[in-house]
Amino acid sequence: MLTFLFFCPYIYLYGQEKKDTLTFRVMSYNVENLFDCKHDSLKNDYEFLPDAVRHWNYAKYRKKLDNIARVIVAAGEWTPPALVAMCEIENDSVMRDLTQYSVLRESGYRYVMTQSSDERGIDVALLYQRNCFKLLSSQSLLVAKPQNDSRPTRDILHVCGLLLNKDTLDVFAVHFPSRSGGAKESEIYRITAAKRLKAAADSLYRIRQHAQILILGDFNDYPTDKSIRQILQAEVPPPASGTLHPRKLYHLLANKAICQKDFGSYKYRGEWGLLDHIIVSGNLLDPNYPLYTSEAKADVFQRPFLLTEDKKYGGKQPFRTYYGMKYQAGYSDHLPVWTEFRLIY
């Protein structure tokens, strides 16, 4: 029987008998305003209520849940993804409805999420397959305000899980501050978030000899921007002849984003760009480890049903729930990103 087993990290196989091999996927998806149609007290969610300008109601909410569930199932192909980082989640009720009242109810997902001070009330969440990832701890990492008059932003979600071989995996799910007001003007907010994330990752190397780190989410920055390249120090993976550092962070999609025209998870003014990222510690790129991935096994999940015609700039664009205030019954303004792992167990 093909059992969906999961990670078996940093146990070298030298001298050991080779066992079975399994592949599985993880993904990150900004689902764009996954709100229910009830008012969440103390949050500015008035735009997504039945009497508001968008006329957001239960039928539209159910359609949105079904759409997001469809994407997750499709991205896993033969098996639902083991981990799914999700951005723009309103509250716990939304995650409960997604996991219990959509096609995901048969997938065995559980979830954890942040409870941030974001004014709109949107948070990040992590879906996980409970039969292969035993939750040990989760915490919301507060991102400090760079200025006293700054608005609070979303926390970083740090999840630690026990794997089937009794080792741990540390997962960070992030949604950095937006580019609203201009990319340069808002850069300090993303730099501040990146510093918090880098400090959290570095702390793991001090307490675990072979920490394995997986970072997923919407950074609202591109791979070459300061928050990712300089602050987080996420590098392009070296060629096969290069040197891989187990304690460095590597960006699985940076090469494709830099070298391939029209590659990206988000389209802005006719130009595709990569705002959604998958970053891993170097030991996850070592083929001698039981748990292994590579640049070749990472991509944007771009299927025809997720796209629609871009009438203004030409080509295709993500099929959104709304265009302006016009309801379209689509999915999101972002496309998911994913990577596939090989596990020897």
C-alpha positions as CSV (number, residue, x, y, z in Angstrom):
1,M,0.0,0.0,0.0
2,L,1.3,3.5,-0.9
3,T,1.2,5.3,2.4
4,F,1.8,9.0,2.4
5,L,4.8,9.2,4.6
6,F,6.7,12.4,5.2
7,F,10.1,13.8,6.1
8,C,13.1,11.8,7.4
9,P,15.7,14.6,7.8
10,Y,19.4,14.7,8.3
11,I,20.1,11.0,9.0
12,Y,22.8,10.0,6.5
13,L,22.4,6.7,4.7
14,Y,26.0,5.8,4.4
15,G,26.4,2.1,5.1
16,Q,22.6,1.6,5.5
17,E,20.4,-0.6,3.4
18,K,18.4,1.4,0.8
19,K,14.7,1.6,1.6
20,D,11.7,2.8,-0.2
21,T,11.4,6.1,-1.9
22,L,8.4,8.5,-1.9
23,T,7.8,11.9,-3.4
24,F,5.5,14.5,-2.1
25,R,4.8,18.2,-2.4
26,V,4.6,21.3,-0.3
27,M,3.1,24.6,-1.5
28,S,2.5,28.2,-0.7
29,Y,-0.6,30.1,-1.8
30,N,-1.8,33.7,-1.2
31,V,-5.5,33.1,-1.5
32,E,-6.5,36.8,-1.7
33,N,-9.0,37.9,0.9
34,L,-10.4,34.6,2.2
35,F,-13.1,36.2,4.4
36,D,-16.3,34.8,5.8
37,C,-19.3,37.1,5.6
38,K,-19.6,37.8,9.3
39,H,-18.2,40.8,11.1
40,D,-15.1,40.1,13.2
41,S,-15.1,42.5,16.1
42,L,-12.2,45.0,16.3
43,K,-11.2,44.2,12.7
44,N,-11.7,46.3,9.6
45,D,-13.5,43.6,7.5
46,Y,-16.5,45.7,6.5
47,E,-15.6,45.4,2.8
48,F,-16.5,41.7,3.0
49,L,-20.0,41.8,4.5
50,P,-23.4,41.2,2.7
51,D,-24.4,44.9,2.9
52,A,-21.0,46.3,1.8
53,V,-19.9,47.4,-1.6
54,R,-18.8,43.9,-2.7
55,H,-22.1,42.3,-1.5
56,W,-20.0,39.4,-0.1
57,N,-22.4,36.7,1.0
58,Y,-22.5,33.1,2.1
59,A,-22.8,31.7,-1.5
60,K,-19.8,33.7,-2.6
61,Y,-17.9,32.6,0.5
62,R,-18.7,28.9,-0.2
63,K,-17.6,29.3,-3.8
64,K,-14.3,30.8,-2.7
65,L,-13.7,27.9,-0.2
66,D,-14.4,25.3,-3.0
67,N,-12.1,27.1,-5.4
68,I,-9.2,27.2,-2.9
69,A,-9.7,23.6,-2.0
70,R,-9.7,22.7,-5.7
71,V,-6.4,24.4,-6.2
72,I,-4.8,22.6,-3.3
73,V,-6.0,19.2,-4.4
74,A,-4.9,19.8,-8.0
75,A,-1.4,21.0,-6.9
76,G,-0.8,17.8,-5.1
77,E,-1.6,15.7,-8.2
78,W,-1.7,12.1,-6.9
79,T,-1.6,13.0,-3.2
80,P,-2.6,16.2,-1.3
81,P,0.4,18.4,-0.5
82,A,2.0,17.6,2.9
83,L,2.2,21.2,3.9
84,V,0.3,24.3,2.6
85,A,1.3,27.8,3.7
86,M,-1.7,30.2,3.2
87,C,-1.8,34.0,3.2
88,E,-4.7,36.3,3.6
89,I,-6.8,34.2,5.9
90,E,-9.4,36.1,8.0
91,N,-9.8,33.9,11.1
92,D,-10.0,30.4,12.6
93,S,-13.6,29.9,11.4
94,V,-12.4,30.2,7.8
95,M,-9.8,27.5,8.2
96,R,-12.2,25.2,10.0
97,D,-14.7,25.6,7.1
98,L,-12.0,25.0,4.5
99,T,-10.8,21.8,6.2
100,Q,-14.2,20.4,7.2
101,Y,-16.7,21.6,4.6
102,S,-14.9,21.4,1.3
103,V,-13.3,18.6,-0.7
104,L,-10.3,18.8,1.7
105,R,-12.4,17.1,4.4
106,E,-11.2,13.7,3.2
107,S,-7.5,14.8,3.1
108,G,-6.9,14.7,6.9
109,Y,-5.6,18.2,7.2
110,R,-5.1,20.1,10.4
111,Y,-4.0,23.7,10.7
112,V,-2.3,26.3,12.8
113,M,-2.4,30.0,12.2
114,T,-1.3,33.4,13.6
115,Q,-3.5,35.8,15.5
116,S,-1.9,39.1,14.3
117,S,-2.8,42.7,15.0
118,D,-3.2,43.4,11.3
119,E,-5.9,46.0,11.0
120,R,-7.8,44.1,8.3
121,G,-7.6,40.9,10.4
122,I,-5.8,38.8,7.8
123,D,-3.3,36.2,9.0
124,V,-1.1,33.3,7.7
125,A,-1.9,29.7,8.3
126,L,-0.3,26.3,7.7
127,L,-2.2,23.2,6.7
128,Y,-0.4,20.0,7.5
129,Q,-1.1,16.3,7.1
130,R,-1.4,15.0,10.7
131,N,-0.5,11.4,9.8
132,C,3.0,12.5,8.9
133,F,3.7,15.7,10.7
134,K,3.0,15.7,14.4
135,L,2.7,19.2,15.7
136,L,5.2,20.0,18.5
137,S,4.8,23.7,18.8
138,S,3.6,26.8,16.9
139,Q,4.1,30.5,17.7
140,S,3.4,33.8,16.2
141,L,6.6,35.9,15.9
142,L,5.8,39.5,16.3
143,V,7.3,41.9,13.8
144,A,8.2,45.2,15.4
145,K,7.0,48.4,13.9
146,P,9.9,50.3,12.3
147,Q,8.3,53.6,13.2
148,N,6.2,54.6,16.2
149,D,3.3,55.6,13.9
150,S,3.4,52.5,11.8
151,R,0.5,50.2,11.5
152,P,0.9,46.7,12.9
153,T,1.7,44.1,10.4
154,R,1.2,40.3,10.2
155,D,3.1,38.0,12.5
156,I,5.4,35.3,11.1
157,L,4.2,31.8,11.8
158,H,6.8,29.3,13.1
159,V,5.7,25.7,13.3
160,C,7.9,22.8,14.6
161,G,6.8,19.3,13.8
162,L,7.9,15.8,14.7
163,L,8.5,13.7,11.7
164,L,8.1,10.0,11.2
165,N,11.7,9.2,12.1
166,K,11.3,11.3,15.3
167,D,13.3,14.2,13.9
168,T,12.0,17.8,13.7
169,L,11.3,20.1,10.8
170,D,10.9,23.9,11.3
171,V,8.5,25.7,8.9
172,F,8.0,29.4,8.6
173,A,4.9,30.8,6.9
174,V,5.2,34.5,6.1
175,H,3.2,37.4,4.5
176,F,5.4,40.5,4.5
177,P,4.0,44.0,4.4
178,S,2.6,45.1,1.1
179,R,4.0,47.6,-1.5
180,S,1.1,50.0,-0.9
181,G,2.4,53.5,-1.1
182,G,5.3,52.6,-3.3
183,A,7.9,49.8,-3.3
184,K,10.7,52.1,-2.1
185,E,8.6,53.9,0.4
186,S,7.3,50.7,2.0
187,E,10.6,48.8,1.8
188,I,11.6,49.4,5.4
189,Y,8.6,47.4,6.6
190,R,9.6,44.3,4.6
191,I,13.2,44.7,5.7
192,T,12.0,44.8,9.3
193,A,10.1,41.6,8.8
194,A,13.0,39.9,7.0
195,K,15.3,40.8,10.0
196,R,12.8,39.1,12.4
197,L,12.7,36.0,10.2
198,K,16.5,35.8,9.8
199,A,16.9,36.1,13.6
200,A,14.5,33.3,14.1
201,A,16.2,31.0,11.6
202,D,19.6,31.8,13.0
203,S,18.4,30.9,16.5
204,L,17.5,27.4,15.3
205,Y,21.1,26.7,14.2
206,R,22.2,27.5,17.7
207,I,19.9,25.0,19.3
208,R,19.9,22.2,16.7
209,Q,23.0,20.8,15.1
210,H,21.3,19.9,11.9
211,A,18.3,22.2,11.8
212,Q,16.2,21.8,8.6
213,I,14.3,24.9,7.7
214,L,11.6,25.5,5.1
215,I,10.3,29.0,4.5
216,L,7.1,29.6,2.5
217,G,5.0,32.6,1.8
218,D,4.3,36.0,0.1
219,F,7.2,38.3,0.7
220,N,5.8,41.2,-1.5
221,D,9.4,41.4,-2.8
222,Y,11.3,39.9,-5.6
223,P,14.3,37.5,-5.3
224,T,16.8,40.2,-5.9
225,D,15.3,42.7,-3.5
226,K,17.1,43.7,-0.3
227,S,14.8,42.0,2.1
228,I,15.5,38.6,0.5
229,R,18.9,38.8,-0.9
230,Q,20.7,41.0,1.7
231,I,18.8,40.7,4.9
232,L,17.6,37.1,4.7
233,Q,20.6,36.2,2.6
234,A,18.7,33.7,0.5
235,E,21.1,32.7,-2.3
236,V,20.7,31.1,-5.7
237,P,21.6,27.4,-5.2
238,P,25.1,26.7,-6.5
239,P,25.7,24.5,-9.6
240,A,26.5,20.8,-9.2
241,S,30.2,21.6,-9.1
242,G,29.7,24.3,-6.5
243,T,29.9,24.2,-2.7
244,L,26.6,23.8,-0.8
245,H,26.5,25.1,2.8
246,P,24.1,23.2,5.1
247,R,23.4,26.3,7.2
248,K,22.8,28.8,4.4
249,L,19.4,29.6,3.0
250,Y,18.7,28.9,-0.7
251,H,15.9,30.2,-2.9
252,L,14.5,27.4,-5.1
253,L,12.8,29.7,-7.7
254,A,15.3,32.6,-7.9
255,N,17.1,31.3,-11.0
256,K,13.9,30.8,-12.9
257,A,12.6,34.2,-11.9
258,I,15.7,35.9,-13.0
259,C,16.4,34.0,-16.2
260,Q,12.9,33.2,-17.6
261,K,10.7,35.8,-19.2
262,D,7.1,35.9,-18.0
263,F,7.9,33.7,-15.0
264,G,6.1,34.6,-11.8
265,S,3.3,34.1,-9.3
266,Y,1.8,37.7,-9.7
267,K,1.2,40.0,-12.6
268,Y,1.5,43.8,-12.1
269,R,0.9,46.2,-15.0
270,G,1.4,43.5,-17.5
271,E,4.7,42.2,-16.0
272,W,5.0,38.8,-14.3
273,G,7.1,38.7,-11.2
274,L,7.8,36.4,-8.3
275,L,6.4,37.6,-4.9
276,D,5.8,34.1,-3.5
277,H,8.9,32.2,-2.4
278,I,10.2,28.8,-1.3
279,I,13.5,29.0,0.7
280,V,15.2,26.1,2.3
281,S,18.3,25.4,4.4
282,G,21.2,24.0,2.4
283,N,21.0,20.5,3.9
284,L,17.6,20.0,2.1
285,L,19.5,20.4,-1.2
286,D,22.0,17.6,-0.4
287,P,21.1,14.4,-2.3
288,N,22.9,12.3,0.3
289,Y,20.2,13.2,2.8
290,P,17.0,11.1,3.0
291,L,15.0,14.3,2.5
292,Y,15.9,16.2,-0.6
293,T,14.6,18.7,-3.1
294,S,16.1,20.8,-5.9
295,E,15.5,23.8,-8.2
296,A,14.3,21.4,-10.9
297,K,11.5,20.2,-8.6
298,A,10.2,23.6,-7.8
299,D,7.8,25.8,-9.9
300,V,4.8,28.0,-10.1
301,F,1.6,26.1,-10.3
302,Q,0.1,27.5,-13.4
303,R,-2.9,25.7,-14.8
304,P,-5.4,27.0,-17.4
305,F,-8.3,27.1,-14.9
306,L,-6.3,29.5,-12.7
307,L,-5.8,32.0,-15.6
308,T,-7.9,34.4,-17.6
309,E,-7.4,36.8,-20.5
310,D,-5.5,40.0,-19.7
311,K,-7.5,42.4,-21.8
312,K,-5.5,45.4,-20.9
313,Y,-1.9,44.2,-21.3
314,G,-2.3,41.0,-23.3
315,G,-1.6,37.4,-22.5
316,K,-2.9,35.8,-19.4
317,Q,-3.3,36.9,-15.8
318,P,-4.5,35.2,-12.6
319,F,-8.3,34.6,-12.4
320,R,-9.3,36.6,-9.4
321,T,-12.5,36.6,-7.3
322,Y,-13.0,40.3,-8.2
323,Y,-11.8,42.6,-10.8
324,G,-12.3,46.0,-9.1
325,M,-15.7,45.6,-7.7
326,K,-17.0,43.2,-10.3
327,Y,-17.4,39.7,-9.0
328,Q,-15.8,37.0,-11.2
329,A,-16.0,33.9,-9.0
330,G,-12.3,33.2,-9.6
331,Y,-9.5,32.1,-7.4
332,S,-6.8,34.6,-6.4
333,D,-4.6,37.4,-7.7
334,H,-1.6,35.1,-7.0
335,L,-0.6,31.7,-8.3
336,P,0.6,29.0,-5.9
337,V,4.3,27.9,-5.8
338,W,5.4,24.4,-4.9
339,T,8.3,22.1,-4.5
340,E,8.6,18.4,-4.6
341,F,10.7,16.4,-2.1
342,R,12.1,12.9,-2.4
343,L,12.1,10.9,0.8
344,I,14.0,7.7,1.4
345,Y,12.5,5.9,4.4
